[in-house]
Amino acid sequence: MYTFLKSTLLILALLAGHFLTVTAQGVNQQQRPRRVNGNASKAPSQSALPAKTEEVADGDVVRVDTQLVSVPAVVTTVAGRPVAGLKTENFKLFENGQLQRIADFATTEAPFEIALLLDTSGSTRNDIQLIRDAARSFIDALRPGDRVAIVGFGNRRQGPSVDVHSRLTDDRELLRIAIDNLGSTSGTPFYDGLERIADEVFAAPAREEVMGRRALVALTDGVDSTGRAEFETARAKLLRTGVATYFIQVNTEEFVENALLRPCGDGVVLSTKQLRRHRRMFQPRMRMEDITDFCEMGSFERMQVSRDLYNLARREMNELAKASGGRNFIAATLGDAREAFRKVAAEIGTQYSLGYYPTNKARDGKFRTIKVEVQGVQDKAQVRAREGYYAPKG
């Protein structure tokens, strides 16, 4: 009897030990530590990631009911020189005026991911080699660990298209081949290009070591003549990804105006969709059924439409760059594009990335402002950072 009881107790003890081991393993699998001040494991930086369990200390596991928001920031002196060597404690970050705790931080040495959008339509068609040369010099100016995707415009049977010539890669030879394969197009689906970059190039969460250090760099005049997408939709998608947007604005307006004085078809043609968009924004009282064909309009009327669209494009690019923490560079000619690309590469190499979990956990879809301040720096520093984001919904 004693032997039987002893054996039974031993079996129960073994079963209990096995149960506790399995339970402990299940708990450990659900806990994901995050990096705090660069010391612990990194958390994904995509602002639209699902909520994760967060380990803030040994034995202290809490549930995070919100999402990590990544904030790219460039710090310069009053003279415009980049300030390097800053740490987490040098930054203060506010959302809607409320101080936030910086949960993730990446220095200027961390790698970058870049979508390079090259507009080879309109007047640039005759200078495509200049665009290729400028793009190659930009690739060469980046660091070995930076990854780039090449996106351009092309022609298909159904009309102008957006072509992804290369996915994100650090293989410089593949990128050079992709640049060499750039074609030209008679139309500019610019908004489609912005939307596809948000939906495809930056659809997946950022790699762990990238920590939100992502940028869109576009060489373009910014005028959409044939796109199906709306700027407001493309803008919202890009802002949700947390991508810093840089534009190299090429001035093609004089070329287009000269073309518009010639018979329609010899120059620039605006799609019916974009023509109606122009009328909706600039001539809202005109009946939509009166809008038929761009070529049926007089040359001076077409020229006024062109001027309106160029002014609109400049406003849109300036606003998107400012809102995302990026910057605009003006290239009077394509010959100036190489120097503009050099400046973009230099700025990307000096960008910090901050990440935080908002104290406001409401999933209301509302826009929230972001402000970044720098402290503990000898010279008076200036900060350019993402201005805000839209909270998730539902």
C-alpha positions as CSV (number, residue, x, y, z in Angstrom):
1,M,0.0,0.0,0.0
2,Y,2.8,2.4,1.0
3,T,4.6,1.6,-2.3
4,F,1.4,2.2,-4.3
5,L,0.9,5.7,-2.7
6,K,4.5,6.6,-3.2
7,S,4.3,5.7,-6.9
8,T,1.0,7.7,-7.3
9,L,2.5,10.8,-5.7
10,L,5.6,10.6,-7.8
11,I,3.4,10.4,-11.0
12,L,1.3,13.4,-9.9
13,A,4.4,15.4,-9.2
14,L,5.8,14.7,-12.6
15,L,2.5,15.6,-14.3
16,A,2.4,18.9,-12.3
17,G,5.9,19.8,-13.3
18,H,5.2,19.1,-17.0
19,F,2.0,21.2,-16.8
20,L,3.9,24.2,-15.3
21,T,6.7,23.9,-17.9
22,V,4.2,24.0,-20.8
23,T,2.3,26.9,-19.2
24,A,5.5,28.9,-18.7
25,Q,6.5,28.3,-22.3
26,G,3.1,29.5,-23.5
27,V,3.4,32.7,-21.5
28,N,6.9,33.3,-22.8
29,Q,5.8,32.9,-26.4
30,Q,3.2,35.6,-25.9
31,Q,5.6,38.1,-24.4
32,R,7.6,40.3,-26.8
33,P,10.1,42.6,-25.3
34,R,10.6,45.9,-27.0
35,R,13.6,48.1,-27.3
36,V,13.7,51.0,-24.8
37,N,16.4,53.7,-25.4
38,G,18.1,51.3,-27.8
39,N,19.0,48.6,-25.2
40,A,16.3,45.9,-25.5
41,S,14.9,44.1,-28.5
42,K,13.5,46.3,-31.2
43,A,9.8,46.7,-31.9
44,P,8.5,47.0,-35.4
45,S,8.4,50.6,-36.5
46,Q,5.4,50.6,-38.9
47,S,2.8,52.9,-37.5
48,A,0.0,50.6,-38.5
49,L,1.2,47.5,-36.8
50,P,-1.2,45.6,-34.5
51,A,-0.8,46.0,-30.8
52,K,1.8,43.9,-29.1
53,T,2.4,42.7,-25.5
54,E,5.2,44.8,-24.1
55,E,7.8,43.8,-21.5
56,V,8.9,46.9,-19.5
57,A,10.7,45.1,-16.7
58,D,11.4,41.6,-15.4
59,G,8.1,40.1,-14.2
60,D,6.1,43.3,-15.2
61,V,4.2,42.5,-18.4
62,V,1.5,44.9,-19.5
63,R,-0.8,45.0,-22.6
64,V,-0.2,47.8,-25.1
65,D,-3.5,48.8,-26.5
66,T,-2.1,51.2,-29.1
67,Q,0.4,51.2,-31.9
68,L,4.0,52.4,-32.3
69,V,4.2,55.7,-34.1
70,S,7.5,56.4,-35.9
71,V,8.7,59.9,-36.2
72,P,11.7,60.8,-38.5
73,A,13.5,63.9,-37.4
74,V,16.4,66.0,-38.8
75,V,18.3,68.2,-36.4
76,T,20.4,71.1,-37.7
77,T,22.2,74.2,-36.3
78,V,20.9,77.6,-37.2
79,A,23.5,77.6,-40.0
80,G,21.9,74.4,-41.4
81,R,24.6,72.0,-40.4
82,P,23.4,68.6,-39.2
83,V,23.8,67.8,-35.5
84,A,25.1,64.3,-35.0
85,G,25.7,62.1,-31.9
86,L,22.4,62.9,-30.2
87,K,20.8,60.3,-27.8
88,T,17.3,59.6,-26.6
89,E,17.6,62.0,-23.7
90,N,18.2,64.9,-26.1
91,F,14.7,64.6,-27.5
92,K,11.3,65.5,-26.1
93,L,8.2,64.4,-28.1
94,F,4.7,65.6,-27.8
95,E,1.4,64.4,-29.2
96,N,-1.4,67.0,-29.2
97,G,0.6,68.9,-26.6
98,Q,1.0,65.9,-24.3
99,L,4.5,64.7,-23.5
100,Q,5.1,61.1,-24.7
101,R,7.7,58.5,-23.6
102,I,10.1,57.6,-26.4
103,A,10.1,53.8,-26.6
104,D,12.3,53.4,-29.7
105,F,15.2,55.3,-31.1
106,A,17.6,55.0,-34.0
107,T,20.6,57.1,-34.7
108,T,21.9,58.5,-38.0
109,E,24.0,55.4,-38.5
110,A,21.0,53.0,-38.9
111,P,20.2,51.9,-42.5
112,F,17.5,53.4,-44.6
113,E,14.8,52.1,-47.1
114,I,14.0,54.4,-50.1
115,A,11.5,54.3,-52.9
116,L,13.0,56.3,-55.8
117,L,10.2,57.6,-58.2
118,L,11.6,58.9,-61.5
119,D,9.3,60.9,-63.8
120,T,10.3,60.4,-67.4
121,S,7.2,62.0,-69.0
122,G,6.7,65.3,-70.7
123,S,9.8,67.4,-71.4
124,T,12.0,64.9,-69.6
125,R,11.5,62.3,-72.3
126,N,14.3,64.0,-74.3
127,D,16.7,64.0,-71.4
128,I,16.2,60.5,-70.0
129,Q,19.9,59.9,-69.9
130,L,20.4,62.9,-67.6
131,I,17.8,61.3,-65.3
132,R,19.6,58.0,-65.3
133,D,22.9,59.6,-64.6
134,A,21.4,61.6,-61.7
135,A,19.7,58.5,-60.3
136,R,23.0,56.5,-60.4
137,S,24.8,59.2,-58.6
138,F,22.1,59.2,-55.9
139,I,22.5,55.4,-55.5
140,D,26.3,55.8,-55.2
141,A,25.9,58.4,-52.5
142,L,23.9,56.1,-50.2
143,R,25.5,53.8,-47.6
144,P,26.1,50.1,-48.3
145,G,23.3,49.0,-46.0
146,D,20.6,51.3,-47.5
147,R,18.0,49.6,-49.7
148,V,16.3,51.2,-52.7
149,A,13.3,50.4,-54.9
150,I,13.1,52.0,-58.4
151,V,9.7,53.1,-59.6
152,G,8.9,54.9,-62.9
153,F,6.2,55.5,-65.5
154,G,5.7,53.5,-68.7
155,N,3.2,52.9,-71.5
156,R,0.9,50.0,-71.8
157,R,-2.0,49.2,-74.1
158,Q,-4.5,50.8,-71.7
159,G,-2.4,53.9,-71.3
160,P,0.4,55.3,-69.1
161,S,1.3,53.0,-66.2
162,V,3.3,52.8,-63.0
163,D,6.2,50.3,-63.2
164,V,8.2,48.9,-60.2
165,H,11.5,48.2,-61.8
166,S,13.2,47.0,-58.7
167,R,11.9,46.0,-55.2
168,L,13.8,47.2,-52.1
169,T,17.3,45.9,-52.4
170,D,20.9,46.9,-51.5
171,D,22.3,45.2,-54.6
172,R,23.8,48.1,-56.5
173,E,24.1,46.2,-59.8
174,L,20.4,45.3,-59.8
175,L,19.6,48.9,-59.1
176,R,21.7,50.1,-62.0
177,I,20.1,47.6,-64.4
178,A,16.6,48.9,-63.2
179,I,17.7,52.5,-63.9
180,D,18.9,51.5,-67.3
181,N,15.5,49.9,-68.0
182,L,13.6,53.2,-67.4
183,G,11.4,54.1,-70.3
184,S,9.5,57.2,-71.2
185,T,5.7,57.9,-71.4
186,S,3.4,60.5,-72.9
187,G,1.4,60.9,-69.7
188,T,2.0,61.2,-66.0
189,P,0.0,59.0,-63.5
190,F,1.8,60.7,-60.6
191,Y,-0.9,60.1,-57.9
192,D,-1.0,56.5,-59.0
193,G,2.7,56.3,-58.4
194,L,2.4,57.7,-54.9
195,E,-0.4,55.3,-54.0
196,R,1.4,52.3,-55.4
197,I,4.5,53.1,-53.4
198,A,2.4,53.2,-50.2
199,D,0.4,50.1,-51.1
200,E,3.2,47.9,-52.5
201,V,6.8,49.1,-51.8
202,F,6.1,50.0,-48.2
203,A,3.2,47.6,-47.6
204,A,5.2,45.2,-45.4
205,P,6.4,46.2,-41.9
206,A,9.9,47.7,-41.8
207,R,12.8,45.4,-41.0
208,E,13.8,45.4,-37.4
209,E,17.0,47.4,-37.9
210,V,15.4,50.0,-40.1
211,M,13.0,51.2,-37.3
212,G,10.9,53.5,-39.5
213,R,13.8,55.0,-41.4
214,R,11.9,55.0,-44.8
215,A,11.7,57.7,-47.4
216,L,10.1,58.4,-50.8
217,V,12.4,60.4,-53.1
218,A,10.6,61.7,-56.3
219,L,12.1,63.5,-59.3
220,T,9.1,65.1,-60.9
221,D,7.2,68.2,-61.8
222,G,4.3,66.9,-59.7
223,V,1.6,67.4,-62.4
224,D,-0.7,64.4,-62.8
225,S,-2.2,64.3,-66.3
226,T,-3.5,60.7,-66.6
227,G,-3.7,59.2,-63.1
228,R,-6.8,57.4,-61.7
229,A,-6.0,58.0,-58.1
230,E,-6.8,61.2,-56.1
231,F,-4.0,63.1,-54.4
232,E,-5.9,63.2,-51.1
233,T,-6.1,59.4,-51.0
234,A,-2.4,58.9,-51.9
235,R,-1.4,61.5,-49.4
236,A,-3.3,59.8,-46.6
237,K,-1.8,56.4,-47.4
238,L,1.7,57.8,-47.4
239,L,1.2,59.6,-44.1
240,R,0.0,56.4,-42.5
241,T,3.2,54.6,-43.5
242,G,5.3,57.2,-41.7
243,V,7.4,57.6,-44.8
244,A,9.4,60.9,-45.1
245,T,8.7,62.4,-48.5
246,Y,11.3,64.2,-50.5
247,F,10.6,65.9,-53.8
248,I,13.1,67.1,-56.4
249,Q,10.9,69.6,-58.3
250,V,11.8,69.8,-62.0
251,N,10.5,72.9,-63.8
252,T,8.9,71.8,-67.1
253,E,6.3,74.5,-67.2
254,E,7.9,76.5,-70.1
255,F,8.2,73.3,-72.2
256,V,4.5,72.5,-71.6
257,E,3.3,76.0,-72.4
258,N,5.1,76.0,-75.7
259,A,3.6,72.6,-76.5
260,L,0.1,73.9,-75.7
261,L,0.4,76.6,-78.3
262,R,0.7,73.9,-81.0
263,P,-2.3,71.8,-82.2
264,C,-3.5,69.4,-79.5
265,G,-1.8,66.1,-79.9
266,D,1.6,67.5,-80.6
267,G,2.0,68.4,-77.0
268,V,0.5,67.6,-73.6
269,V,-3.0,66.1,-73.3
270,L,-4.9,66.0,-70.1
271,S,-7.2,63.0,-69.4
272,T,-10.9,63.6,-69.0
273,K,-10.7,62.5,-65.3
274,Q,-8.0,65.1,-64.6
275,L,-9.8,67.8,-66.6
276,R,-12.9,67.2,-64.5
277,R,-10.8,67.3,-61.4
278,H,-9.4,70.7,-62.4
279,R,-12.9,72.0,-63.1
280,R,-14.1,70.7,-59.8
281,M,-11.4,72.6,-57.9
282,F,-11.0,75.8,-60.0
283,Q,-14.4,76.2,-61.7
284,P,-16.9,74.4,-59.5
285,R,-19.9,76.2,-61.1
286,M,-19.3,74.7,-64.5
287,R,-21.5,71.7,-65.3
288,M,-19.6,68.4,-65.6
289,E,-21.4,67.5,-68.8
290,D,-19.8,70.5,-70.4
291,I,-16.4,68.9,-69.8
292,T,-15.6,66.7,-72.8
293,D,-12.2,66.7,-74.5
294,F,-9.0,68.6,-73.6
295,C,-8.3,69.0,-77.4
296,E,-11.6,70.8,-77.9
297,M,-10.5,73.6,-75.7
298,G,-8.7,76.7,-77.1
299,S,-4.9,76.9,-76.7
300,F,-5.1,79.8,-74.2
301,E,-7.7,78.0,-72.2
302,R,-5.5,74.9,-72.1
303,M,-2.6,77.1,-71.0
304,Q,-4.7,78.5,-68.1
305,V,-5.5,74.9,-67.0
306,S,-1.8,74.0,-67.2
307,R,-0.8,77.0,-65.0
308,D,-3.4,76.1,-62.5
309,L,-2.2,72.5,-62.3
310,Y,1.5,73.5,-61.9
311,N,0.6,75.8,-59.0
312,L,-1.5,73.1,-57.5
313,A,1.3,70.5,-57.9
314,R,3.8,72.8,-56.1
315,R,1.4,73.3,-53.2
316,E,0.7,69.6,-52.9
317,M,4.4,68.6,-52.9
318,N,5.3,71.3,-50.4
319,E,2.4,70.3,-48.1
320,L,3.2,66.6,-48.2
321,A,6.9,67.1,-47.7
322,K,6.2,69.3,-44.7
323,A,3.6,67.0,-43.1
324,S,5.8,63.9,-43.5
325,G,9.1,65.4,-42.2
326,G,10.7,65.5,-45.6
327,R,11.8,68.4,-47.8
328,N,11.6,69.9,-51.2
329,F,14.5,70.7,-53.5
330,I,14.2,72.8,-56.6
331,A,16.0,71.7,-59.8
332,A,15.6,74.5,-62.4
333,T,16.8,72.0,-65.1
334,L,17.5,68.3,-65.2
335,G,21.2,69.3,-65.1
336,D,20.6,70.5,-61.5
337,A,19.0,67.1,-60.5
338,R,22.4,65.5,-59.7
339,E,23.2,68.2,-57.1
340,A,19.7,68.0,-55.6
341,F,20.0,64.2,-55.3
342,R,23.3,64.7,-53.5
343,K,21.6,67.0,-51.0
344,V,18.8,64.5,-50.4
345,A,21.3,61.6,-49.8
346,A,23.2,63.8,-47.3
347,E,20.0,64.7,-45.4
348,I,18.8,61.1,-45.3
349,G,22.2,60.2,-43.8
350,T,21.6,62.6,-40.9
351,Q,18.1,61.6,-39.9
352,Y,17.1,60.3,-36.5
353,S,14.1,58.1,-35.9
354,L,11.9,58.2,-32.8
355,G,9.1,55.8,-31.8
356,Y,6.4,56.1,-29.2
357,Y,3.2,54.4,-28.0
358,P,0.6,57.2,-27.7
359,T,-0.9,57.7,-24.3
360,N,-4.2,58.5,-26.1
361,K,-5.4,55.0,-26.9
362,A,-8.6,56.0,-28.6
363,R,-9.0,54.4,-32.0
364,D,-11.0,57.3,-33.4
365,G,-9.3,57.9,-36.8
366,K,-8.6,61.6,-35.9
367,F,-5.5,63.5,-36.9
368,R,-3.0,64.0,-34.0
369,T,-0.2,66.6,-34.1
370,I,3.4,65.7,-33.3
371,K,6.0,68.1,-32.0
372,V,9.7,67.2,-31.4
373,E,12.0,69.3,-29.3
374,V,15.8,69.0,-28.7
375,Q,17.5,69.7,-25.4
376,G,21.0,69.6,-24.0
377,V,22.6,70.8,-27.2
378,Q,25.2,73.6,-27.0
379,D,24.3,75.4,-30.3
380,K,20.7,76.4,-30.8
381,A,19.2,73.5,-32.8
382,Q,16.3,73.4,-35.2
383,V,14.2,70.3,-35.7
384,R,12.2,69.2,-38.7
385,A,10.0,66.2,-38.1
386,R,6.7,64.6,-39.1
387,E,3.9,66.9,-38.2
388,G,1.3,64.3,-37.2
389,Y,-0.6,61.2,-38.1
390,Y,-4.1,59.7,-38.3
391,A,-5.0,57.4,-35.4
392,P,-6.3,54.0,-36.3
393,K,-10.0,53.4,-36.5
394,G,-12.2,50.8,-34.9
